[in-house]
């Protein structure tokens, strides 16, 4: 059973509009939709769902769409139509909101009708009006809050395979072929340890630590086991390994990240390729991570998380810049300077601006 505890299945604005029986019906509709999207939505034939970080913000926009329909139709209905969807797009086209917001709303409704095709046998929606994301208002190397969550979730899925014990002999044979190619070894030599290796904590620990600490590519390359202090949930980066400054740094981590690092370091002990190095992470080819290999990793994570990168020059610095932006918003420039290890406060000043989506929300509140 898919856990929906962290989703707003029944939002407060919707609850205020509905009576108790309508609430029950709408909640059931939403739970069915979200469960399907998370389990099957991305590739139904392969039972591959969307990442939670992708579905969560889109679920909110779907709720906005339902409420628009109720207002337009003069009452509650769960039977939304293509005509309703086109009417909402016309409504959005007239509103003074960003192209990015309009585009995200359209993606959300396409996702909704993808489920309705599965559940009710309806056709998928082909909108009369299409929106494209305004790349000029979307920073080139920057992850939004939603994208950070989506990348964090995608790291758990990246390269993973089904549990060895949960596969039939035929399924196991198919996955053995895949793992023999992935690990460049004969199929006959693939064993349960290769399943564990495929479901490693290496990528989640690397990605999550970078999302917390804003690690530069050179810092990922230089990373050493001695940096990691999971008891205190920090990275301790010595001045000889720190980039562009001469100070020692103590960088905070989330509890989840510290636990992921703890799991990876325990797993790492069993990996012979790490016998002669104290590097925290190596690539599958047993090399230190580079700018290009990290860019390749982020591109794959974005694809897995359904994050469009076509008009963005996305590099590992997109993660770092998102840390600076939101740390400044949640705390202050001093906290950002410490977290990102800036020697000069002037370097940190570029983050002293409110993200564009927050400024748009403020304008809506101002009327």
Secondary structure in CASP SS format (residue, H / E / C, confidence):
PFRMAT SS
TARGET T0000
AUTHOR 0000-0000-0000
METHOD secondary structure of the structure
MODEL  1
X C 1.00
X C 1.00
X C 1.00
X C 1.00
X C 1.00
X C 1.00
X C 1.00
X C 1.00
X C 1.00
X C 1.00
X C 1.00
X H 1.00
X H 1.00
X H 1.00
X H 1.00
X H 1.00
X H 1.00
X C 1.00
X C 1.00
X H 1.00
X H 1.00
X H 1.00
X H 1.00
X H 1.00
X H 1.00
X H 1.00
X H 1.00
X H 1.00
X H 1.00
X H 1.00
X H 1.00
X H 1.00
X H 1.00
X H 1.00
X H 1.00
X H 1.00
X H 1.00
X H 1.00
X H 1.00
X C 1.00
X C 1.00
X C 1.00
X E 1.00
X H 1.00
X H 1.00
X H 1.00
X C 1.00
X E 1.00
X C 1.00
X C 1.00
X C 1.00
X H 1.00
X H 1.00
X H 1.00
X H 1.00
X H 1.00
X H 1.00
X H 1.00
X H 1.00
X H 1.00
X H 1.00
X H 1.00
X H 1.00
X H 1.00
X H 1.00
X H 1.00
X H 1.00
X H 1.00
X H 1.00
X H 1.00
X H 1.00
X H 1.00
X H 1.00
X C 1.00
X C 1.00
X C 1.00
X C 1.00
X C 1.00
X C 1.00
X C 1.00
X C 1.00
X H 1.00
X H 1.00
X H 1.00
X H 1.00
X H 1.00
X H 1.00
X H 1.00
X H 1.00
X H 1.00
X H 1.00
X H 1.00
X H 1.00
X H 1.00
X C 1.00
X C 1.00
X C 1.00
X C 1.00
X H 1.00
X H 1.00
X H 1.00
X H 1.00
X H 1.00
X H 1.00
X H 1.00
X H 1.00
X H 1.00
X H 1.00
X H 1.00
X H 1.00
X H 1.00
X H 1.00
X H 1.00
X H 1.00
X H 1.00
X H 1.00
X H 1.00
X H 1.00
X H 1.00
X H 1.00
X C 1.00
X C 1.00
X C 1.00
X C 1.00
X C 1.00
X C 1.00
X C 1.00
X C 1.00
X C 1.00
X C 1.00
X C 1.00
X C 1.00
X C 1.00
X C 1.00
X H 1.00
X H 1.00
X H 1.00
X C 1.00
X C 1.00
X C 1.00
X C 1.00
X C 1.00
X C 1.00
X C 1.00
X H 1.00
X H 1.00
X H 1.00
X H 1.00
X H 1.00
X H 1.00
X H 1.00
X H 1.00
X H 1.00
X H 1.00
X H 1.00
X H 1.00
X H 1.00
X C 1.00
X C 1.00
X C 1.00
X C 1.00
X C 1.00
X C 1.00
X H 1.00
X H 1.00
X H 1.00
X C 1.00
X C 1.00
X H 1.00
X H 1.00
X H 1.00
X H 1.00
X H 1.00
X H 1.00
X H 1.00
X H 1.00
X H 1.00
X H 1.00
X H 1.00
X H 1.00
X H 1.00
X H 1.00
X C 1.00
X C 1.00
X C 1.00
X C 1.00
X H 1.00
X H 1.00
X H 1.00
X C 1.00
X C 1.00
X H 1.00
X H 1.00
X H 1.00
X H 1.00
X H 1.00
X H 1.00
X H 1.00
X C 1.00
X C 1.00
X C 1.00
X H 1.00
X H 1.00
X H 1.00
X H 1.00
X H 1.00
X H 1.00
X H 1.00
X H 1.00
X H 1.00
X H 1.00
X H 1.00
X H 1.00
X C 1.00
X C 1.00
X C 1.00
X H 1.00
X H 1.00
X H 1.00
X H 1.00
X H 1.00
X H 1.00
X C 1.00
X E 1.00
X H 1.00
X H 1.00
X H 1.00
X E 1.00
X E 1.00
X C 1.00
X C 1.00
X C 1.00
X C 1.00
X E 1.00
X E 1.00
X E 1.00
X E 1.00
X C 1.00
X C 1.00
X C 1.00
X C 1.00
X C 1.00
X C 1.00
X C 1.00
X C 1.00
X C 1.00
X C 1.00
X C 1.00
X E 1.00
X E 1.00
X E 1.00
X E 1.00
X C 1.00
X C 1.00
X H 1.00
X H 1.00
X H 1.00
X H 1.00
X H 1.00
X H 1.00
X H 1.00
X H 1.00
X H 1.00
X H 1.00
X H 1.00
X H 1.00
X H 1.00
X H 1.00
X C 1.00
X C 1.00
X C 1.00
X H 1.00
X H 1.00
X H 1.00
X C 1.00
X C 1.00
X C 1.00
X C 1.00
X E 1.00
X C 1.00
X C 1.00
X C 1.00
X C 1.00
X C 1.00
X C 1.00
X C 1.00
X C 1.00
X C 1.00
X C 1.00
X C 1.00
X H 1.00
X H 1.00
X H 1.00
X H 1.00
X H 1.00
X H 1.00
X H 1.00
X H 1.00
X H 1.00
X H 1.00
X H 1.00
X H 1.00
X H 1.00
X H 1.00
X C 1.00
X C 1.00
X C 1.00
X C 1.00
X C 1.00
X C 1.00
X C 1.00
X C 1.00
X C 1.00
X C 1.00
X C 1.00
X C 1.00
X H 1.00
X H 1.00
X H 1.00
X H 1.00
X H 1.00
X H 1.00
X H 1.00
X H 1.00
X H 1.00
X H 1.00
X H 1.00
X H 1.00
X H 1.00
X H 1.00
X C 1.00
X C 1.00
X H 1.00
X H 1.00
X H 1.00
X H 1.00
X H 1.00
X H 1.00
X H 1.00
X H 1.00
X C 1.00
X C 1.00
X C 1.00
X C 1.00
X H 1.00
X H 1.00
X H 1.00
X H 1.00
X H 1.00
X H 1.00
X H 1.00
X C 1.00
X C 1.00
X C 1.00
X C 1.00
X H 1.00
X H 1.00
X H 1.00
X H 1.00
X H 1.00
X H 1.00
X H 1.00
X H 1.00
X H 1.00
X H 1.00
X H 1.00
X C 1.00
END
